[in-house]
Amino acid sequence: MQFIGFLTLCLIWGTTWLAIKFSLDGFPPFFGAAVRFTVAAVAVGLMLLLKKTSLRISRRDLKILIAASFLMYVFDYGLIYWGEQTLSAGVTAIFFATFALFTALWSVLFLKNEQMTPIRWLGIFMGIAGITVIFYDQLVITQFNRMVTLSIIAIILAAAGGSLSNVLVKRHLQKMDAGVITFYQMSIGILFLYAIGFAAEDPSRISLTPKVVAAVGYLALVGSAFAFVLYYRLLKTMSTVTLSLIIYVTPLIAIFIDYLLYRQIIPLRSMAGMTFIFSGIGLVQKKQSKKRR
């Protein structure tokens, strides 16, 4: 069931990069992220209402959720939306691949039961190398002007913030229902996003075309409401570092979708990159597999 859940998240989040691009045709970045998670929070709230799940939490848990929400929705998603205005999806994937590296660093600092060995570190760097090899052409043609450089910094900060948010949830909120975590995080996160949107963006730029509405609907209901509840359920039983490896697989999903839809030949360089990625994942999991046996 863990494998099925992991694979499901890879399939869903592998398609969200393109959906974000579509949504940015009709929304400024922070408003776009805010609307996406507003719809998602309503969907999760209705699910909890139907299940009659209690939403009562302690003050301590609320403080942790506020910190985790700021890191996830302002740092992670807010900066991803902002950065993707300038960067191609491939270049974004390269720099966001540092998510796994930051997750390992935060896990060493804050989670006593998640140990990192030289082999596991090697596996993480192999994954980053694999993503770079796959999208090398997009990286080469990128002109590193001021805006591109700022966007790359934003994507790296997004990876650092999102990974720290997950580690905080893993450390402090293990006993809380996954749906409740998702609902509170999104509800708090959209307050930050709307505040930044109204302060820094122009609402008159919003244009609701069918493509934009479909993209936001998909991102909200599938890429957020369903995916985050599933993610936090998996986080209760799986390593944060293992789950962070999703970020290596999602670009491969996009490549295979291109192959299936447009019959584009997968170049040898991409095949080499995939080999690096799956070898890296194997090295990261090697110690855990031995423990299970």
N, C-alpha and C positions, 0 to 999 in steps of 0.2 A: 504493500500500500504506500510506503514511503517512496518507492521508485516511481509508482504511477503518479503520485502527487508531484514529485520533482519534475517528471517529464511533462505533466500538464502545465506547470508553471513555465517551463521552458517554451512550450508551444504558444502559450498566451502572451508572455512578455516578449517573445521573439517577433510578434506582429505589432506590438505597441509603438515601436520606434517610428514606423511608417504612419501609424494612426496619429501620433503626436504631430508629425509634419503636416498631415491633412488638417488637423484642428487649428494649427497656427495660421492657416489661410483665412480663418474667420475670427480668431481671437488674439489679442495681445497675450504674451506668455503667462503672466501671473493671473490674469482674468481667466485664461483658458484652463489653467490648472485648477483654479478655484471652482469653476463651473463643473469640471469633471468630478471633483471630489465631493461637491455638494450633492450631485445626483447619486453618487456612490454611497454617501453617508445616509441619505434618505432610504436607499434600497436596503442597506444593512440594518438601519433602524426598524424598518417594517418587518424584516426577517426576525429580529429579536423580539418585536412585539407579538408576532404570531407564535413564536416559541415560548412566550411569557418569561423571557430571561430577565433577571433582575439587573438593573443598571447601577445599583448602589456600589460605590467604591470609597476607599478611605482617602483622607487628605494626602497621605504619603504617596499612594498610587496616582492620585491626580497630579501631584507635582512631577512625578516621573513621566507621566503621559504628556504633560505640557512640554517638558524638555525633549522627549522623543518626537513629539509632533513638530516642534520647531525644526529639529534636525532633519526629519523626513520630508516635510512638506515645503519648508522655505529653502533649506540648503539643497536637499536632494531634488525634488520635483520642480521647485521654482527655478533653480539654476539650470536644470536640464532643459526646461522649456525655453529659458532665455538663451542658452547656448546654442540650441538647435536652430535658432533663427539664422545663425551665421555658418555653422558647421554642417558638413554632410553627415548622413547617418553613420557612415563607415568611420569617419574620424571621431565622431562622438563615441562610438563603440570602443575604439582603441583606448581613449583616455578614461572612459568610464570602467574599463576593465580593471583599473586600479582598485575598484570596489573590493575585490577578493583580497588584495594586499592589505588594504586598510582594515578589513574585517579580521584578518589574522593578527594584525598589530593590536587592535582593540581587544581581541579575545585573550591575547597573552597578558595584557595589562589588567583586564577586568574579570576574566572568567578563569577560575583556577583549574577547572576540569577539562579545559581545552588546551592541550599542549602542542607546540609546534617543533618539529624536528628539522634538520637541514634538508632532508628529503622532501618534506612537505613544503618548505619554502621554495625549493627548486621547482616543485610542481606548479606553484602559483606563478612563478616567473615564466615558466614554460607556457602557461595559459596566456599570459599577457603577450609573450612573443608570438604565439600562434595568431592572436587577433591582429597584431601588427602586420604579420606576413600576409594575412588574408586581405587587409584593406590598405596594403602598401601603396598601391596606385593612387588611391584617394588622398593619402598622406602626402605623396610627392607633389601632386598638382595643387595642393593647398598653399595659398600665398599667406605667409604668416605676418599679416599686418596687425595693427593695434587691436582691432575688434576681434580678429581670429584668436590672438594671444589671450585676450581677456576671456573669450568664450571657452578656450581650453582650460584656463585656470578655474573658471566657473564649473566645468564638468568634473574636474579633479576634486574641487571642494564639495560638489554634490556627492561624489563617491565616498568621501571621508565622512560627511554628515549622515548620509543614509545608512552606512555600515555601523556607525556609532549608535544610531537610533536602534538598530536591530539588536546590538549587543546589550544596550540598556534594557530593552524588553526581555531579552533572554535571561538577564541577571536578576531583574527585580519583579517581573510580572508573570512568572511561570505558572502560577495558580489561577490567573485570571482567564476567563473564557475568551477564545480567539475572536469571536464576533464582537464582544464588548471592547476589547483592545482596539479593534479596527474602527468601531463606531466612534469612540472617544478621540482616537488619534485624528481621524478625518474631520470630525466636528471642530476640534481645536485648530487643526491645521488650516482649514479654510478661512478661519478668522484672520490668521496671519496673511494668507494669500490675498484675501479681499482688501485688507488694509494697505498692502503694498500696491495692489492693482489700482485702487482709487487714488493713492498718493503719487504714483509714478507713471500711470498709463492713461490712455485716452479711450474711454468706453465707446466713443463714436466709431472707433475702428472695428467694432464687432459686426460681423456679416454672417448671417445664418443661412448658408446654402445647404442643400440636401447632403452634400459630401461632408461638410463640417459637422452637421447635426449627427450624421451616422458615425463619424469618427469619435465625437465626444460621447455618444451613447455607448459605443463599443468600449472605449477607454474606461468609462464610469462603471458599467455593469459587469463586464467580463474582466477587463484589465485591472480593476480596482476592487469593487465590492466582492466578487467571487475570489479573485486571486489573492487578496490580502488575508481574507479569512482562512483560506487554505494555507497560505504561507505561515501564519502565526500558529496554526495547528501543527504544522510540520516542525516549527521551531521548538516546540515543547519536547520533541523526541529526537531531533537531529541536531548535529553540530552547526553552529553559525557559519563556520568556514565551509563546510560541505554545501550548505544552502547558497552561500555566496558564489559558488561555482556555476550557478544558473547563468551568471553574467557572461560566462565563456560560451555557453551553448546557444543563447538567444541569437547572436549574429549568424550562426550556422543554420538556424531555422529560417531566417530571412533568405539566405542563399538558396536553400532547398525549395522555398516557396517560389522564388524566381525561376528555378529550374522546372518546377511542376507547371507553373502558369505560362511561362514564356519559352520553355525549352532551351534556356540559355546554358551553354556548356560550362561546367564547373572547371575553371582553369587549374593547372597543376599546382600553381602557387597556393590556391585555396585548399587543395588536397593536402599539401605539405603543412599549411597552417592548422588544418583540422587534426592532423597527426600529432602536432605539438600540443594542441589543446587537450585531446583525449589522453595523451601520455601524461600530461600534467595533472589531469583529474585523477588518473590512476595512481600517480605518486602521492597526491594529497590524501587519497583514501587508503593507501597501503597500510598504514599503521592501524587505522580503525578496523580494517578487515581482519588483521591478525588478532586484535583484541576480541572481536566477535567469535573467531574460531576458538 
